[in-house]
Amino acid sequence: MVKRDVVITNNIGLHARPATFFIQKANSFHSSIWIEKEDRKVNAKSLLGVLSMGIAKGMTVTLIADGQDENRALDGLVELIETGFAE
């Protein structure tokens, strides 16, 4: 299991369109992936779960991956977030 903190930098946070990109990317990996903010943790492959977190610009979240491609999963998701979801 690996964890990594990342700051959400795009203008609208993880809402609708960026959340969809995030979930699509998460689903491209075999590992189980979660996103954690404060005391809440949800499945990062669930659109409803991610949207329910209310993640806005400037917030820090923790990405957690567990499985055969856990490091590649976190690298890919962090890169997606750091590039602002190509917005």
N, C-alpha and C positions, 0 to 999 in steps of 0.2 A: 504494500500500500504506500502510495506517495501523496504528498500534499503540497500545494503551492498557493501562496497569497497573490492576488492580482487586483489592481485598481481598475475600475471601469472608467474608460476615458471618452467614450463616444457621447455625443450630446444628449441622447434620449435614454441612455442606460439600456438595460435588458428588457425592452418592451417590444411587443409585436414582431416587427421585421428582424431586428438584431437577435431576439430570442429564438426565432425560427432558424436563423443561420447557426446559432450556437447549438441548438438541439440537433440539427442535421449533422454538424461536425461531430458532436458527441456520439451520435448513433453510428458513425462510420468506424468506431472502435469497438473491439470485443470486450474491453474492460468495463466493469461497473464504475460509473462516474457520478459523483454527487457535487452539489454546490452548497456551500455553507455561509450563512451570514448571521453573525451574532449567535443566538442559540437555536437557529433553525437550519435544518439540513434537508434538501430535497434531491430527488433523482434528477440529474442533469439531462436525462434523455426524455423528460416529460415536460411538454410545453406548459401545461397547467401548473405544474410544480414550480418551474422557473418563473413564470409570470406572477405567481402568488408571492414571490419573495419581494417584489417591489424594489428591484435593484436600480438605483439611479446613478447618474454621472458622479464620479468622485468617491463612490463607496468601494470599500475593500471587501472582497469575498475570498473564500478559500475553496479551491478546487481539490477534490480528492478522487483518486483513481485507484482501482484495485483489479489486477488481472494481467494477462500475458503481454498486453501492449500499453501498460499504464504510463510509462514515461513518454512514449510517443503521443498518447492521448493528451496528457497535460501540456506537452510542448505545442501541439496543434491548437488546443483551445486557448492557451495563453497568447499565442501568436495572433489568433483571430481577434481576441479582445484588444491586444496592444495596437493592432492596425485599425482599430475603430470600426470593425465589421465592414470595411471597405466602403464606408459612407463618405 
